Structures are given as structure tokens and as C-alpha cells.
Amino acid sequence: MRRILLVLGVFGALWPCDPAAAQEEEGLGAVVDRSQAAPPPIKAAPEHDPAQILHDLIEALPLPARIAQLMLVTLQGLTQPNNTDRLLIRDFPPGGVIVPRINRPQDAADYIKVLRSSKIETQGRLPLLIGTNFFALKREETRPLQLYLKVPAMLTWAAGGVSDSTQELTRIMAQDLRTMGFNMHLGPSLELASELPNGAGNVYNFGSDADFISSMADHLGSAMADNGLIWLPIGFPGGGENRGERGQAVLLTPKSQLRSRDLLPYERAVKAGAEMMHVGNTLVPTLDKGTPASLSPLVMQQLLRDILGFDGLVVAGPIDAPEMRRGHDSSEAAILALQAGAHMLYWGDSGPKVIKAIGAITLAVTNGILDESIVNDAFERIVALKQKHGLLERERPKEKVAEKLIKERAKALEPPQIEGRAVTLVKNDNSLLPLTEERSMPIFVTGSYGVSELADAVEEYVKVIFRQPIRTARHIGRIQDFEIERLERFAGGMRTVVCMLSADIAPAGQVRLIRYLKKTGSKVVVVHLGYPAKLPLYDDADAIVLAYADPKDIGQTMIAVADVLMGNAPVEILPALRDLERRAGQEVSFDVYDVIRSPVGRMPVSVAEPYVAGYSISYRPALEDRKVVWDFGDGRKSKNLVVMHAYKDPGRYRVRLTIEDGEGHEVLGEFGVVVR
């Protein structure tokens, strides 16, 4: 606290002091001259000339106010800015803020109306960058928020691959953010999944496939641009998932392979029009030994600007992250980041550390440690970006309009379609799946999470499902022996046991549970939730199905899992490698099961052989209730799953196969036939 007051005392030496203001309140606000910290009102230049407005701002703003505009801070208030947030916005108005949590759209709109009513915009003519990360809105340490739009976990997107649903959902998310009043989207991370052999991993990344992540960068860039949002991808230059339990994340990729792996999604983001880029705190020993990326001129200037050709705003941090504090005081790190090439400093909080850093940077400029031109250049870039997007002139959000999003998105098809495509089958001994009444009943469902949800979903297919959740494991993180013994008694006489396993429960007890259930003579199907780091341990199961949702937020995921268990998984038509050649009059067998794959999910990360990225197996789905149409290209069609067809005349024909599910979703495929 002494160091904070010392810096604020220096502020008092730099700025004229107003005793009346100092007596208004206790705490930090009592020792700060607000009249000099906050920007004074600026009159608009004739015809709103951007260059003149920028010149007037630089002339009018004292140095600390310009430095404050280089801050991108994370607000702490849940439904409104809290006292700490308000103090910072009033006395040291930052250039941008991040709203980390929202639940209802109307709450977000109200929150943003409050932010836009601050003097920084109404009098100072400096609009805030106001952002959030839609992919992380419902993530909580204790329980996820019930967000109005059920966005699947990022790893779920990766397992399902590129589809019309992924593209449409990114568009919906961007459109809703604009309706709520946001003008910026923070993230998501474009980093590849962890490469560490014993890494725990998590579901908050897009997996290991750089090409898929690059495709997501295309979709995100287009969606944000189409809806007038400034996009800030996070995690450059990658490696942020390579983090041990206590150590700092490290980029392990050799320098020669960076361009084709970790940098590929970021390069695609640059080409997609990203105007801001976040540089993380990851260590980059192959590039700049001992220096985190957020403090490295080699990363920010040579790699990002010179090699990838990025000419936008560089955002470094979080400056106040625990890994940064091990080597640098936050204020020192802030100065080093600006010297290295950052234009904005990202903070995980809005508290005193931000104010202290503003003071430290002011002193560094005054003492000649940091060139004032660095501050002015960054300030000009930030203001120019805001002017380009017309943030000041944008209409403020309306709560009633935002509230309508709840009804509009309640039945959105894209999230369940993405969930359905993601569920991955990686083991299926003796074709145990799909389950049927004749071969699989009675069915017993147990596990730590999702037991009731899955049992309810399976009962849409069969009459009665037995269930028994293991509730104690959620609280202590492991399955106790008495629970296993009790479940062993329950499972007696059950033909099939579906066992819900989770990445956040100790694997040893889960492995014992599988073995004891097998001793009862039951066939065991494992459904694993979350990151599948321990997947090889569960090989005793007869079948293994992967879903990548956070175990605490699995409602719609269980419906997708039930569809896979019961043979109603999504279907994908395989591409033809070459044309089929036949003679005129010769019958050809057209069998739907020969040309499809189901389920369609693939492992998005590598664990161990054979469970590597891209791995999956297929089964014979139940297609009797789906509409199937063969169009042979010669005027004849068939609705049979298997049909014999002969072409009368020589020529080249295009065979079209259409499979439609009960919700009207179509899958199309084409095959060439050459008849001689």
C-alpha cells in the first residue's frame, strides 16, 4: 500500500492538487486530483475531422490521461461496475474494458449503457472499447452460468469439425454481441492444444489441428467484421496450453515449424482482418530465451509485424497475471511491454495495480526511461481505430431489444448440431453400439455427472432405464470403495452398464469401477466427459464414447450422447476417391452403409496410440427412420437403403445421395459413375 501511495504522491507533484476533491472520499480517490486524471471536455473539430480531433486530444490531455488510454482492464462488477471499477473509469479512464461475465442479454445492455454514460465518452469524446469473450462467459470455478445461448465448449467445436453450424453460430454470437452493445470481442484463443506428455489439458481450446483453428479464424473474422465488432484474437504466438501445475506456459515448437503450426491460425486471423492482436505471457525459449512473449521485442516486432505483416494494435498481458509477478513488478512489466512494442496493456483486474502502473509509466516518461513518442504513437493508434469504427456515434443498446434475444435463441439449432457432430466413438468391441432393446436391455446408467440427464434422454428410445448417480465423487474428487461395492450390487442382472466418467474425478477409482462392473457380467460403455487425458486407462470397457463438455454444464451434451448410444448419431457421407466404372446394362450395388461414417466426431487432441488427433471409429447407425434418396443421374431415383441399378446407355453420370434426419437436416454426397 505504501508503494501505491508513493506513486500517487508523485502524481500530486506532477498535477495541480485540488484540496476539495481530496476531501470527498477516503481511499485512493482521496489522494488523486481527478481534474487532471480524467480528460477535459473536447469540442468537436469542424466537420468532425478525425485528424484534427486526434490533434486536439493530444494537445488537451495530460500525459497520465493519455497513458490511461493504453489500459485494457477487466471489470469486476457482476451486473454493474463495482466501486473499484467506477473509481478507475472516473479518475483514470482506460482505453477499453472487458466484461467477463454476463447472463441475460438485457443485463449486458444495461451494463454497457452505464459504461457509455461515463464522462470519458459524454464529455471527453473518447469512447471505450467494450469487449467480452463469448466462449468463456459461462466458465466459473464453482459452477457455470446458465447463459441464454448454450455455446458448446471450444474442444467440442474442434471434435465436430467445420460445418454450416459452426459458421452460423459464430455469426449469431457476433450479432448478439452487437445487439447487447459490445464493440469488441476478446478471443477466443487460437493456440493449439497442449503438447505436454502429462498435461492435464482442458476444453477451452480448439484442439491440435492448425488447419481447423485457421478455418475458425476465417469464420470469426468474417462474423465480427460483418457485425461491426473489433476482433482481438488472444494467445499469440501460441504455446499457452503447455502449462504444468505450477510453471509458466512454454512454446515448445521449433522455430522452423512455427509458421506451419502455431502461427498458422494467427496468420489467417491477420488475413481475415483482425485489427488487434493479443500477445500472451508464454515463455518463448526458441525465440527469446528467458523473456515472456508479452515483453519480447522479437515476438511483437519481428515475428508479429515483420513476418506476419500485422499492422494493427498489439495488446500484451495480462500484465498482472501470477506468472508475470514472479519476475517483474506489474508496473515494471507494463513499461517493458510498451518498450517491446505493445500499444495496449491487458489487465485481469481493475484495481490499484492499474493506477500504480499509470503513475510508474508517467514517471518513466518524465525521467527519460520511456520515450513519450511511444505513448503518443500508441494513443494515436487506439483513437484512430475507435474513429474508424465510429464507436462514439454508435447508438446505445436497448434493454428491451436485447431481452428479445432470449426467446429468439432458446430453440437455436446450431449448438445441439455442433454437440451432436462432436461426440466421438473410439472403441466398440463386438459392435456393442448402438444399443437396442433386443440386445442391450436392461440398461443401467451410473457415474458422477449427467446420470439423470443421460437416462432421461435414453428413455426417449427405450421404456425404462435404471440409474444411480455417484454424488460423493463430485465433492471429494474421487470414487470411494463403498460406492463401487454398492454399484456392483446394483449392476447385477444388468445386460449393459453406461458409466459416466469425468476428467475432474481421480482416474484410479473410475478404473476400479469399470473392472468391478465387468465382473458382474455386464457390458460396460464408458462415456467420458471433458479433456480425455487419461483415456488409455479405460481400455477395459467394451465401448468408449467421448464428449468434451465441461462436466458441470452438460444438459444438451447428454442428448447428443444418447443419440450416439442408440444409433441416431449424425451421418457423414464419405468423399469418393475416384469414379466407379461399369458396363452398360451391368447392375451396380448402391448401399448407403458403404459410403457413410457415423458418428462423425473425431478426437481433436492426441493422447496416446491409438488415441491420436483425428482418430475415431464408425458403427452401423439406425437409418430406418430417416429419409434416404438416391438420384442416379439418368432420371431414376430410389428411396431404399440398398438398391441395385443398371445404366442402359454409356456415358458419365453423377449419383447424388441425400440423407435427411427427423429435424429436416440434410446430408448430401455425390459419386461419379462412368458407363462404357
Secondary structure in CASP SS format (residue, H / E / C, confidence):
PFRMAT SS
TARGET T0000
AUTHOR 0000-0000-0000
METHOD secondary structure of the structure
MODEL  1
M C 1.00
R H 1.00
R H 1.00
I H 1.00
L H 1.00
L H 1.00
V H 1.00
L H 1.00
G H 1.00
V H 1.00
F H 1.00
G H 1.00
A H 1.00
L H 1.00
W C 1.00
P C 1.00
C C 1.00
D C 1.00
P H 1.00
A H 1.00
A H 1.00
A H 1.00
Q C 1.00
E C 1.00
E C 1.00
E C 1.00
G C 1.00
L H 1.00
G H 1.00
A H 1.00
V H 1.00
V C 1.00
D C 1.00
R H 1.00
S H 1.00
Q H 1.00
A H 1.00
A C 1.00
P C 1.00
P C 1.00
P C 1.00
I C 1.00
K C 1.00
A C 1.00
A C 1.00
P H 1.00
E H 1.00
H H 1.00
D C 1.00
P H 1.00
A H 1.00
Q H 1.00
I H 1.00
L H 1.00
H H 1.00
D H 1.00
L H 1.00
I H 1.00
E H 1.00
A H 1.00
L C 1.00
P C 1.00
L H 1.00
P H 1.00
A H 1.00
R H 1.00
I H 1.00
A H 1.00
Q C 1.00
L C 1.00
M E 1.00
L E 1.00
V E 1.00
T E 1.00
L C 1.00
Q C 1.00
G C 1.00
L C 1.00
T C 1.00
Q C 1.00
P C 1.00
N C 1.00
N H 1.00
T H 1.00
D H 1.00
R H 1.00
L H 1.00
L H 1.00
I H 1.00
R H 1.00
D H 1.00
F C 1.00
P C 1.00
P C 1.00
G C 1.00
G E 1.00
V E 1.00
I E 1.00
V C 1.00
P C 1.00
R C 1.00
I C 1.00
N C 1.00
R C 1.00
P H 1.00
Q H 1.00
D H 1.00
A H 1.00
A H 1.00
D H 1.00
Y H 1.00
I H 1.00
K H 1.00
V H 1.00
L H 1.00
R H 1.00
S C 1.00
S C 1.00
K H 1.00
I H 1.00
E H 1.00
T H 1.00
Q C 1.00
G C 1.00
R C 1.00
L C 1.00
P C 1.00
L C 1.00
L E 1.00
I E 1.00
G E 1.00
T E 1.00
N C 1.00
F H 1.00
F H 1.00
A H 1.00
L C 1.00
K C 1.00
R C 1.00
E C 1.00
E C 1.00
T C 1.00
R C 1.00
P C 1.00
L C 1.00
Q C 1.00
L C 1.00
Y C 1.00
L C 1.00
K C 1.00
V C 1.00
P C 1.00
A C 1.00
M H 1.00
L H 1.00
T H 1.00
W H 1.00
A H 1.00
A H 1.00
G H 1.00
G C 1.00
V C 1.00
S C 1.00
D H 1.00
S H 1.00
T H 1.00
Q H 1.00
E H 1.00
L H 1.00
T H 1.00
R H 1.00
I H 1.00
M H 1.00
A H 1.00
Q H 1.00
D H 1.00
L H 1.00
R H 1.00
T H 1.00
M H 1.00
G C 1.00
F C 1.00
N C 1.00
M E 1.00
H E 1.00
L E 1.00
G E 1.00
P E 1.00
S E 1.00
L C 1.00
E C 1.00
L C 1.00
A C 1.00
S C 1.00
E C 1.00
L C 1.00
P C 1.00
N C 1.00
G C 1.00
A C 1.00
G C 1.00
N C 1.00
V C 1.00
Y C 1.00
N C 1.00
F C 1.00
G C 1.00
S C 1.00
D C 1.00
A H 1.00
D H 1.00
F H 1.00
I H 1.00
S H 1.00
S H 1.00
M H 1.00
A H 1.00
D H 1.00
H H 1.00
L H 1.00
G H 1.00
S H 1.00
A H 1.00
M H 1.00
A H 1.00
D H 1.00
N C 1.00
G C 1.00
L C 1.00
I E 1.00
W E 1.00
L E 1.00
P E 1.00
I E 1.00
G C 1.00
F E 1.00
P C 1.00
G C 1.00
G C 1.00
G C 1.00
E C 1.00
N C 1.00
R C 1.00
G C 1.00
E C 1.00
R C 1.00
G C 1.00
Q C 1.00
A C 1.00
V E 1.00
L C 1.00
L C 1.00
T C 1.00
P C 1.00
K H 1.00
S H 1.00
Q H 1.00
L C 1.00
R C 1.00
S C 1.00
R C 1.00
D C 1.00
L H 1.00
L H 1.00
P H 1.00
Y H 1.00
E H 1.00
R H 1.00
A H 1.00
V H 1.00
K H 1.00
A C 1.00
G C 1.00
A C 1.00
E C 1.00
M E 1.00
M E 1.00
H E 1.00
V E 1.00
G C 1.00
N C 1.00
T C 1.00
L E 1.00
V E 1.00
P C 1.00
T C 1.00
L C 1.00
D E 1.00
K E 1.00
G E 1.00
T E 1.00
P E 1.00
A H 1.00
S H 1.00
L H 1.00
S C 1.00
P H 1.00
L H 1.00
V H 1.00
M H 1.00
Q H 1.00
Q H 1.00
L H 1.00
L H 1.00
R H 1.00
D H 1.00
I H 1.00
L C 1.00
G C 1.00
F C 1.00
D C 1.00
G C 1.00
L E 1.00
V E 1.00
V E 1.00
A E 1.00
G C 1.00
P C 1.00
I C 1.00
D C 1.00
A C 1.00
P H 1.00
E H 1.00
M H 1.00
R H 1.00
R C 1.00
G C 1.00
H C 1.00
D C 1.00
S H 1.00
S H 1.00
E H 1.00
A H 1.00
A H 1.00
I H 1.00
L H 1.00
A H 1.00
L H 1.00
Q H 1.00
A H 1.00
G C 1.00
A C 1.00
H C 1.00
M E 1.00
L E 1.00
Y E 1.00
W E 1.00
G C 1.00
D C 1.00
S C 1.00
G C 1.00
P H 1.00
K H 1.00
V H 1.00
I H 1.00
K H 1.00
A H 1.00
I H 1.00
G H 1.00
A H 1.00
I H 1.00
T H 1.00
L H 1.00
A H 1.00
V H 1.00
T H 1.00
N C 1.00
G C 1.00
I C 1.00
L C 1.00
D C 1.00
E H 1.00
S H 1.00
I H 1.00
V H 1.00
N H 1.00
D H 1.00
A H 1.00
F H 1.00
E H 1.00
R H 1.00
I H 1.00
V H 1.00
A H 1.00
L H 1.00
K H 1.00
Q H 1.00
K H 1.00
H C 1.00
G C 1.00
L C 1.00
L C 1.00
E C 1.00
R C 1.00
E C 1.00
R C 1.00
P C 1.00
K C 1.00
E H 1.00
K H 1.00
V H 1.00
A H 1.00
E H 1.00
K H 1.00
L H 1.00
I H 1.00
K H 1.00
E H 1.00
R H 1.00
A H 1.00
K C 1.00
A C 1.00
L C 1.00
E H 1.00
P H 1.00
P H 1.00
Q H 1.00
I H 1.00
E H 1.00
G H 1.00
R H 1.00
A H 1.00
V C 1.00
T E 1.00
L E 1.00
V E 1.00
K E 1.00
N E 1.00
D H 1.00
N H 1.00
S H 1.00
L C 1.00
L C 1.00
P C 1.00
L C 1.00
T C 1.00
E H 1.00
E H 1.00
R H 1.00
S H 1.00
M C 1.00
P C 1.00
I E 1.00
F E 1.00
V E 1.00
T E 1.00
G E 1.00
S C 1.00
Y C 1.00
G C 1.00
V H 1.00
S H 1.00
E H 1.00
L H 1.00
A H 1.00
D H 1.00
A H 1.00
V H 1.00
E C 1.00
E C 1.00
Y C 1.00
V C 1.00
K C 1.00
V C 1.00
I C 1.00
F E 1.00
R E 1.00
Q E 1.00
P E 1.00
I C 1.00
R C 1.00
T H 1.00
A H 1.00
R H 1.00
H H 1.00
I H 1.00
G C 1.00
R C 1.00
I C 1.00
Q C 1.00
D H 1.00
F H 1.00
E H 1.00
I H 1.00
E H 1.00
R H 1.00
L H 1.00
E H 1.00
R H 1.00
F H 1.00
A H 1.00
G C 1.00
G C 1.00
M C 1.00
R C 1.00
T E 1.00
V E 1.00
V E 1.00
C E 1.00
M E 1.00
L E 1.00
S E 1.00
A C 1.00
D C 1.00
I C 1.00
A C 1.00
P H 1.00
A H 1.00
G H 1.00
Q H 1.00
V H 1.00
R H 1.00
L H 1.00
I H 1.00
R H 1.00
Y H 1.00
L H 1.00
K H 1.00
K H 1.00
T C 1.00
G C 1.00
S C 1.00
K E 1.00
V E 1.00
V E 1.00
V E 1.00
V E 1.00
H E 1.00
L E 1.00
G C 1.00
Y C 1.00
P C 1.00
A C 1.00
K C 1.00
L H 1.00
P H 1.00
L H 1.00
Y H 1.00
D C 1.00
D C 1.00
A C 1.00
D C 1.00
A E 1.00
I E 1.00
V E 1.00
L E 1.00
A E 1.00
Y C 1.00
A C 1.00
D C 1.00
P C 1.00
K C 1.00
D C 1.00
I C 1.00
G H 1.00
Q H 1.00
T H 1.00
M H 1.00
I H 1.00
A H 1.00
V H 1.00
A H 1.00
D H 1.00
V H 1.00
L H 1.00
M C 1.00
G C 1.00
N C 1.00
A C 1.00
P C 1.00
V C 1.00
E E 1.00
I E 1.00
L C 1.00
P C 1.00
A C 1.00
L C 1.00
R C 1.00
D C 1.00
L E 1.00
E E 1.00
R E 1.00
R C 1.00
A C 1.00
G C 1.00
Q C 1.00
E E 1.00
V E 1.00
S E 1.00
F E 1.00
D E 1.00
V H 1.00
Y H 1.00
D H 1.00
V C 1.00
I E 1.00
R E 1.00
S C 1.00
P C 1.00
V C 1.00
G C 1.00
R C 1.00
M C 1.00
P C 1.00
V C 1.00
S C 1.00
V C 1.00
A E 1.00
E C 1.00
P C 1.00
Y E 1.00
V C 1.00
A C 1.00
G C 1.00
Y C 1.00
S C 1.00
I C 1.00
S C 1.00
Y C 1.00
R C 1.00
P C 1.00
A C 1.00
L C 1.00
E C 1.00
D C 1.00
R C 1.00
K E 1.00
V E 1.00
V E 1.00
W E 1.00
D E 1.00
F C 1.00
G C 1.00
D C 1.00
G C 1.00
R C 1.00
K E 1.00
S E 1.00
K C 1.00
N C 1.00
L C 1.00
V E 1.00
V E 1.00
M E 1.00
H E 1.00
A E 1.00
Y C 1.00
K C 1.00
D C 1.00
P C 1.00
G E 1.00
R E 1.00
Y E 1.00
R E 1.00
V E 1.00
R E 1.00
L E 1.00
T E 1.00
I E 1.00
E E 1.00
D C 1.00
G C 1.00
E C 1.00
G C 1.00
H C 1.00
E E 1.00
V E 1.00
L E 1.00
G E 1.00
E E 1.00
F E 1.00
G E 1.00
V E 1.00
V E 1.00
V E 1.00
R C 1.00
END
